[in-house]
Amino acid sequence: MKHLLLATTLLFPVLSAAADYSNVQLDMSSITFVSKQMSVPVEGVFKKFAARMRINPAKPEAGMAHIDIDLASIDAGSAEANDEVKGKSWFSVAEFPKAEFVSSAVKALGGGKFEATGKMTIKGKIQEIRAPFTLKEDKGALNIDGAFPLKRLDFGVGSGLWSDTSVVADEVLIKFHLILK
């Protein structure tokens, strides 16, 4: 009986390290962005999003992610900016209330770095993106941190006068910090 108890005690850390993480802690997670207006970085955040994820640090290739971003929850720094980006020229949230990312593959890059590939949908336009990220286990939680660029004009974001990339850059850096338990 002593040997069984010892074997179970020694095996438990191995089993817990190989566990799937799937409960996204939305209150501790964030999706932010950095765009450039007249070459000046402008930071913002999406305050509401839903995420269904599953990842096992021992088998990241089996991971999956489905993230829906409530575009009306954008905070671009001021009430005037928020109203503008919710409008037809930008996100057109009345017609397209959410952006969506659905992963199709996850691969290890080495050195604790990974990459998720998947489809991003904004304003009904779909583009494949690659999102590099890191994983860190900490106090029973899994921290996922990453960033990727996307071209806003590929999604029809910032049309008309706002399509001038000397005023607002085409490339937007999307950053994510997700905590799973």
C-alpha positions in Angstrom: 0.0 0.0 0.0 2.9 2.4 0.8 4.3 1.8 -2.7 1.0 2.6 -4.3 0.7 5.8 -2.3 4.2 6.8 -3.2 3.7 6.0 -6.9 0.5 8.0 -7.0 2.2 11.0 -5.2 5.1 10.9 -7.7 2.8 10.6 -10.7 0.4 13.4 -9.8 2.7 16.3 -10.8 3.2 14.7 -14.2 -0.5 14.2 -14.7 -1.3 17.8 -13.7 1.3 19.2 -16.0 -0.3 17.4 -18.9 -3.8 18.7 -18.2 -6.0 20.6 -20.7 -6.7 24.3 -19.9 -10.1 25.4 -21.2 -11.7 27.8 -18.7 -10.9 31.3 -20.0 -10.8 33.8 -17.2 -12.3 36.8 -19.1 -12.0 39.2 -16.1 -8.2 38.7 -16.2 -7.8 38.5 -20.0 -7.5 41.3 -22.6 -7.5 42.0 -26.3 -5.9 45.3 -27.2 -4.6 47.0 -30.3 -2.1 49.6 -31.4 -2.7 51.6 -34.6 -0.8 54.6 -35.9 -2.5 57.9 -36.7 -0.2 60.3 -38.5 2.7 58.1 -37.3 1.7 58.4 -33.6 0.8 55.1 -31.8 -2.8 55.0 -30.6 -3.7 52.3 -28.1 -7.1 50.8 -27.6 -9.0 47.9 -26.1 -12.0 45.7 -26.7 -13.8 45.5 -23.4 -16.0 42.5 -24.2 -15.2 39.2 -25.9 -16.0 35.6 -25.6 -13.5 32.8 -25.9 -13.7 29.0 -26.2 -10.3 27.5 -26.0 -8.6 24.3 -25.1 -4.8 23.8 -24.9 -2.5 21.3 -23.3 1.0 22.7 -22.9 2.3 19.1 -23.4 0.4 18.8 -26.7 -0.1 22.3 -28.0 -0.8 21.0 -31.6 -4.1 19.6 -30.3 -5.2 23.1 -29.1 -8.1 25.1 -30.4 -9.5 28.6 -30.1 -12.7 30.4 -31.1 -12.8 34.0 -30.1 -15.7 36.4 -30.7 -15.0 40.1 -30.1 -17.8 42.5 -29.4 -16.8 45.4 -31.7 -19.2 47.9 -29.9 -17.1 47.4 -26.8 -14.1 49.2 -28.4 -12.4 51.9 -26.4 -10.2 53.9 -28.8 -9.4 56.6 -26.2 -12.3 59.0 -26.3 -16.1 59.0 -26.8 -15.7 60.8 -30.1 -13.2 58.2 -31.4 -15.4 55.3 -30.1 -18.4 56.7 -32.0 -16.4 57.2 -35.2 -14.9 53.6 -35.2 -18.3 52.0 -34.6 -19.7 53.8 -37.7 -20.1 52.6 -41.2 -16.6 53.7 -42.4 -14.9 51.7 -39.8 -16.5 48.6 -38.1 -20.1 49.3 -39.0 -21.2 47.6 -35.8 -24.9 47.8 -36.6 -24.3 45.5 -39.5 -21.3 43.6 -38.3 -21.4 43.5 -34.5 -18.5 41.1 -33.9 -15.1 40.0 -35.2 -14.3 36.3 -35.0 -11.1 34.2 -34.9 -11.3 30.4 -35.4 -8.0 28.5 -35.2 -7.3 25.7 -37.7 -3.8 24.7 -36.4 -1.4 25.3 -33.5 2.3 24.5 -33.9 5.3 24.6 -31.6 8.1 27.0 -32.8 10.6 26.0 -30.0 11.8 27.9 -27.0 8.4 28.1 -25.4 7.0 29.9 -28.5 3.9 28.7 -30.5 1.8 29.9 -33.5 -1.9 29.6 -34.0 -3.1 29.8 -37.6 -6.7 30.5 -38.3 -9.4 32.5 -40.0 -10.2 36.1 -38.9 -13.5 37.5 -39.9 -14.2 41.3 -39.7 -17.1 43.0 -41.6 -17.8 39.8 -43.4 -14.3 39.5 -44.9 -12.2 36.5 -44.0 -8.4 36.4 -43.9 -6.0 33.8 -42.7 -3.7 35.0 -40.0 -0.8 33.6 -38.0 -0.7 34.6 -34.3 2.5 33.8 -32.5 2.2 33.4 -28.7 3.9 32.1 -25.6 2.6 29.8 -22.8 3.4 30.1 -19.2 2.0 28.0 -16.4 1.7 29.9 -13.2 -0.2 29.0 -10.0 -2.6 26.6 -11.6 -3.3 28.9 -14.6 -2.0 29.1 -18.1 -1.0 32.5 -19.4 -1.1 33.0 -23.1 0.5 36.1 -24.5 0.9 37.1 -28.2 0.5 39.7 -30.9 0.0 39.8 -34.6 -0.3 42.4 -37.3 -3.3 42.7 -39.5 -4.1 45.0 -42.5 -7.3 46.8 -41.7 -8.0 47.7 -45.3 -8.1 43.9 -46.2 -11.2 43.9 -44.0 -12.7 47.1 -45.3 -12.0 48.9 -42.0 -11.5 52.6 -42.4 -13.0 53.3 -45.8 -13.5 56.6 -47.7 -11.4 59.4 -46.3 -10.0 56.9 -43.7 -8.5 54.7 -46.4 -5.6 57.1 -46.7 -2.7 55.3 -45.0 -0.7 58.5 -44.5 -3.4 59.5 -41.9 -4.1 56.1 -40.3 -1.7 53.3 -41.0 -3.0 50.1 -42.7 -1.2 47.8 -40.2 -2.7 47.4 -36.8 -1.0 45.3 -34.1 -3.5 43.1 -32.2 -2.3 42.0 -28.7 -3.8 39.3 -26.5 -3.3 38.2 -22.9 -5.5 35.2 -22.0 -5.6 33.4 -18.7 -7.0 29.8 -18.7 -7.6 27.5 -15.8 
